[in-house]
């Protein structure tokens, strides 16, 4: 065994080699998420031009070969020689990490992106990258392959002196990424969000592949229109979106908000257009301002009596949709993933601007102020009732030690890491599942019918619903403010329903409940959907199971189509005996599970989907079904 450790073992990765060796360090992953991240990095550079006031249009095209082209009408990346590097600035931007106009050189006051590594990282992870710059009446061109210059900068033509901008085309390296096919809808969601956050910027997404799709996003109202979009499928309780903006301590602040008649809050925070799903100082400033301002208003206008408790922040935020967007010169993020803002001046700025402008708004709009205050007071009462119900449950369980629901067939192991719970639709399927399970590690909790739609219910109703209470107790984590993931009793929570429309509805009800009240279970990867087979094929005493029409056709091609085939279409789990259910849906060695994943870069869109599917409004749901019907692969009528 060679134990030598000297200078020869120390590797120096030059230029962009480090990016190609460890791509995950720069773009998070080499999966679909990382693939789409490449587009965002190039688009972010164009958005920085828009934020600086020099770009009004961005066009993103998915080309036939799955390469990407991003064009903007900004100033165009500089092409003159960068003195320190001794090469053209354009080459610096695409070949040197931590290079760009975002480091105090006066190029940009605020910017997003990867601290100046964006363009060079995309170049490093692409088979080829082609860039054209329109400046000074000339068209400049450079070409790179795997991060290296293959065609030096040259003038390839002339253009109108008024025309400026940058056009970047690149093909992700198939040797690095696990998949290289771009998803139009994933890009659509991110680009729409970017357009909302950059008032008056027009972003167009074009798909030049077989489907030939094109969508444009252009919002003169900026984040006010974003709030209106997020409230789609909900009923706002007052007409106008409340808007606050201003600059304090060099922090530009924009806040838009509107309450709806639902019970969950949806607040999204951004710094220089970067989503901060874990919030941070800007969110704290907003919450402080909101709570203080509404309590002061409710007290001074006698909506709260002297003997009444103050409204909690949660009471005031019930049914609130809000966007908080700050622009800051030197954002300090906590952690590598830029998910939480740490700048203290952001808290001061947001608190000050929202307090002042919201106070003025409430005084000028007493009817709206009263509507919001009354909703908050009702929420306060409901929260008190929920607390009583919760405390009563806790006291009971402490006294009689019978905290687990009676219908739960628990597993014998007490090690959560090896335990899983199946949430099963109906008593008959529950009976089969109890007979099929591995008793040491698999627990079964049958549900009686469809659970409460939590999108339309307050906490007190949720705590008094027997089916939901059973799940809360079985999982062990508590919900909402009481949630504690360290108390989770099962590593996998598996929702097991029939492969039909009713089953899909129950899946959606379950996921709505978990998403609204225990989202960490999804974020930490504990929630799964079981995939029972759709068909059973018997031929000459042999049995095959198919989980889709395509799989059935493939099996039939293999075994032949003749009169000896006996095909059974399963309508429900109850049609399977315990042995079949174990073989097809519960055996860890053979089953198919779908892991439920929450992409934190798409939280606002996830929120819209849940509200659309589970809210009171029929029209948005009909629109959603009509738009997505063509993507349905299995539908029982």
RAGIBEL-V901020 format. One record per residue. N is the residue number from 1. BURIAL is 1 if it has 24 or more other C-alpha atoms within 12 Angstrom, else 0. Layout:
BEGIN
N_BURIAL ; N_BURIAL
END
This chain:
BEGIN
1_0 ; 2_0 ; 3_0 ; 4_0 ; 5_0 ; 6_0 ; 7_0 ; 8_0 ; 9_0 ; 10_0 ; 11_0 ; 12_0 ; 13_0 ; 14_0 ; 15_0 ; 16_1 ; 17_0 ; 18_0 ; 19_1 ; 20_1 ; 21_0 ; 22_0 ; 23_1 ; 24_0 ; 25_0 ; 26_1 ; 27_1 ; 28_0 ; 29_0 ; 30_1 ; 31_0 ; 32_1 ; 33_1 ; 34_1 ; 35_1 ; 36_1 ; 37_1 ; 38_1 ; 39_1 ; 40_1 ; 41_1 ; 42_1 ; 43_1 ; 44_1 ; 45_1 ; 46_1 ; 47_1 ; 48_1 ; 49_1 ; 50_1 ; 51_1 ; 52_1 ; 53_0 ; 54_1 ; 55_1 ; 56_1 ; 57_1 ; 58_1 ; 59_1 ; 60_1 ; 61_1 ; 62_1 ; 63_1 ; 64_0 ; 65_0 ; 66_1 ; 67_1 ; 68_1 ; 69_1 ; 70_1 ; 71_1 ; 72_1 ; 73_1 ; 74_1 ; 75_1 ; 76_1 ; 77_1 ; 78_1 ; 79_1 ; 80_0 ; 81_0 ; 82_0 ; 83_0 ; 84_0 ; 85_0 ; 86_0 ; 87_0 ; 88_1 ; 89_1 ; 90_1 ; 91_1 ; 92_1 ; 93_1 ; 94_1 ; 95_1 ; 96_1 ; 97_1 ; 98_0 ; 99_1 ; 100_1 ; 101_1 ; 102_1 ; 103_0 ; 104_0 ; 105_0 ; 106_0 ; 107_1 ; 108_1 ; 109_1 ; 110_1 ; 111_1 ; 112_1 ; 113_1 ; 114_1 ; 115_1 ; 116_1 ; 117_1 ; 118_1 ; 119_1 ; 120_1 ; 121_1 ; 122_1 ; 123_1 ; 124_1 ; 125_1 ; 126_1 ; 127_1 ; 128_1 ; 129_1 ; 130_1 ; 131_1 ; 132_1 ; 133_1 ; 134_1 ; 135_1 ; 136_0 ; 137_0 ; 138_1 ; 139_1 ; 140_1 ; 141_1 ; 142_1 ; 143_1 ; 144_1 ; 145_1 ; 146_1 ; 147_1 ; 148_1 ; 149_1 ; 150_0 ; 151_0 ; 152_0 ; 153_1 ; 154_0 ; 155_0 ; 156_0 ; 157_0 ; 158_0 ; 159_0 ; 160_0 ; 161_0 ; 162_0 ; 163_0 ; 164_1 ; 165_1 ; 166_1 ; 167_1 ; 168_1 ; 169_1 ; 170_1 ; 171_1 ; 172_1 ; 173_1 ; 174_0 ; 175_0 ; 176_1 ; 177_1 ; 178_0 ; 179_0 ; 180_1 ; 181_1 ; 182_1 ; 183_1 ; 184_1 ; 185_0 ; 186_1 ; 187_1 ; 188_1 ; 189_1 ; 190_1 ; 191_1 ; 192_1 ; 193_1 ; 194_1 ; 195_1 ; 196_1 ; 197_1 ; 198_1 ; 199_1 ; 200_1 ; 201_1 ; 202_1 ; 203_1 ; 204_1 ; 205_1 ; 206_1 ; 207_1 ; 208_0 ; 209_0 ; 210_0 ; 211_0 ; 212_0 ; 213_0 ; 214_0 ; 215_0 ; 216_1 ; 217_1 ; 218_1 ; 219_1 ; 220_0 ; 221_0 ; 222_1 ; 223_1 ; 224_1 ; 225_1 ; 226_1 ; 227_1 ; 228_1 ; 229_1 ; 230_1 ; 231_1 ; 232_1 ; 233_1 ; 234_1 ; 235_1 ; 236_1 ; 237_1 ; 238_1 ; 239_0 ; 240_0 ; 241_1 ; 242_1 ; 243_1 ; 244_1 ; 245_1 ; 246_1 ; 247_1 ; 248_0 ; 249_0 ; 250_0 ; 251_1 ; 252_1 ; 253_1 ; 254_1 ; 255_1 ; 256_1 ; 257_1 ; 258_1 ; 259_1 ; 260_1 ; 261_1 ; 262_1 ; 263_1 ; 264_1 ; 265_1 ; 266_1 ; 267_1 ; 268_1 ; 269_1 ; 270_1 ; 271_1 ; 272_1 ; 273_1 ; 274_1 ; 275_1 ; 276_1 ; 277_1 ; 278_1 ; 279_1 ; 280_1 ; 281_1 ; 282_1 ; 283_1 ; 284_1 ; 285_1 ; 286_1 ; 287_1 ; 288_1 ; 289_1 ; 290_1 ; 291_1 ; 292_1 ; 293_1 ; 294_1 ; 295_1 ; 296_1 ; 297_1 ; 298_1 ; 299_0 ; 300_0 ; 301_0 ; 302_0 ; 303_1 ; 304_1 ; 305_0 ; 306_0 ; 307_0 ; 308_0 ; 309_0 ; 310_1 ; 311_1 ; 312_1 ; 313_1 ; 314_1 ; 315_1 ; 316_1 ; 317_1 ; 318_1 ; 319_1 ; 320_1 ; 321_1 ; 322_1 ; 323_1 ; 324_1 ; 325_1 ; 326_1 ; 327_1 ; 328_1 ; 329_1 ; 330_1 ; 331_1 ; 332_1 ; 333_1 ; 334_0 ; 335_0 ; 336_0 ; 337_1 ; 338_1 ; 339_1 ; 340_1 ; 341_1 ; 342_1 ; 343_1 ; 344_0 ; 345_1 ; 346_1 ; 347_1 ; 348_1 ; 349_1 ; 350_1 ; 351_1 ; 352_1 ; 353_1 ; 354_1 ; 355_1 ; 356_1 ; 357_1 ; 358_1 ; 359_1 ; 360_0 ; 361_0 ; 362_1 ; 363_0 ; 364_0 ; 365_0 ; 366_0 ; 367_0 ; 368_1 ; 369_1 ; 370_1 ; 371_1 ; 372_1 ; 373_1 ; 374_1 ; 375_1 ; 376_1 ; 377_1 ; 378_1 ; 379_1 ; 380_1 ; 381_0 ; 382_1 ; 383_1 ; 384_0 ; 385_0 ; 386_1 ; 387_1 ; 388_0 ; 389_0 ; 390_1 ; 391_0 ; 392_0 ; 393_1 ; 394_0 ; 395_0 ; 396_0 ; 397_0 ; 398_0 ; 399_0 ; 400_0 ; 401_0 ; 402_0 ; 403_1 ; 404_1 ; 405_1 ; 406_0 ; 407_1 ; 408_1 ; 409_1 ; 410_1 ; 411_1 ; 412_0 ; 413_0 ; 414_0 ; 415_0 ; 416_1 ; 417_0 ; 418_0 ; 419_1 ; 420_1 ; 421_1 ; 422_1 ; 423_1 ; 424_1 ; 425_1 ; 426_1 ; 427_0 ; 428_1 ; 429_1 ; 430_1 ; 431_1 ; 432_1 ; 433_1 ; 434_1 ; 435_0 ; 436_1 ; 437_1 ; 438_1 ; 439_0 ; 440_0 ; 441_1 ; 442_1 ; 443_1 ; 444_1 ; 445_1 ; 446_1 ; 447_1 ; 448_0 ; 449_1 ; 450_1 ; 451_1 ; 452_1 ; 453_1 ; 454_1 ; 455_1 ; 456_1 ; 457_1 ; 458_1 ; 459_1 ; 460_1 ; 461_1 ; 462_1 ; 463_1 ; 464_1 ; 465_1 ; 466_0 ; 467_1 ; 468_1 ; 469_1 ; 470_1 ; 471_1 ; 472_1 ; 473_1 ; 474_1 ; 475_1 ; 476_1 ; 477_1 ; 478_1 ; 479_1 ; 480_1 ; 481_0 ; 482_0 ; 483_0 ; 484_0 ; 485_1 ; 486_0 ; 487_0 ; 488_1 ; 489_1 ; 490_1 ; 491_1 ; 492_1 ; 493_1 ; 494_1 ; 495_1 ; 496_1 ; 497_1 ; 498_1 ; 499_1 ; 500_1 ; 501_0 ; 502_0 ; 503_1 ; 504_1 ; 505_1 ; 506_1 ; 507_1 ; 508_1 ; 509_1 ; 510_1 ; 511_1 ; 512_1 ; 513_1 ; 514_1 ; 515_1 ; 516_1 ; 517_1 ; 518_1 ; 519_1 ; 520_1 ; 521_1 ; 522_1 ; 523_0 ; 524_0 ; 525_0 ; 526_1 ; 527_1 ; 528_1 ; 529_1 ; 530_1 ; 531_1 ; 532_1 ; 533_1 ; 534_1 ; 535_1 ; 536_1 ; 537_1 ; 538_1 ; 539_0 ; 540_0 ; 541_0 ; 542_0 ; 543_0 ; 544_1 ; 545_1 ; 546_1 ; 547_1 ; 548_0 ; 549_0 ; 550_0 ; 551_0 ; 552_1 ; 553_0 ; 554_0 ; 555_1 ; 556_1 ; 557_0 ; 558_0 ; 559_0 ; 560_0 ; 561_0 ; 562_0 ; 563_0 ; 564_0 ; 565_0 ; 566_0 ; 567_1 ; 568_0 ; 569_1 ; 570_1 ; 571_1 ; 572_1 ; 573_1 ; 574_1 ; 575_1 ; 576_1 ; 577_1 ; 578_1 ; 579_0 ; 580_1 ; 581_1 ; 582_1 ; 583_1 ; 584_1 ; 585_1 ; 586_1 ; 587_1 ; 588_0 ; 589_0 ; 590_0 ; 591_1 ; 592_1 ; 593_1 ; 594_0 ; 595_0 ; 596_1 ; 597_0 ; 598_1 ; 599_0 ; 600_1 ; 601_1 ; 602_1 ; 603_1 ; 604_1 ; 605_1 ; 606_1 ; 607_1 ; 608_1 ; 609_1 ; 610_1 ; 611_1 ; 612_1 ; 613_1 ; 614_1 ; 615_1 ; 616_1 ; 617_1 ; 618_0 ; 619_0 ; 620_1 ; 621_1 ; 622_0 ; 623_0 ; 624_0 ; 625_0 ; 626_0 ; 627_0 ; 628_0 ; 629_0 ; 630_0 ; 631_0 ; 632_0 ; 633_0 ; 634_0 ; 635_0 ; 636_0 ; 637_0
END
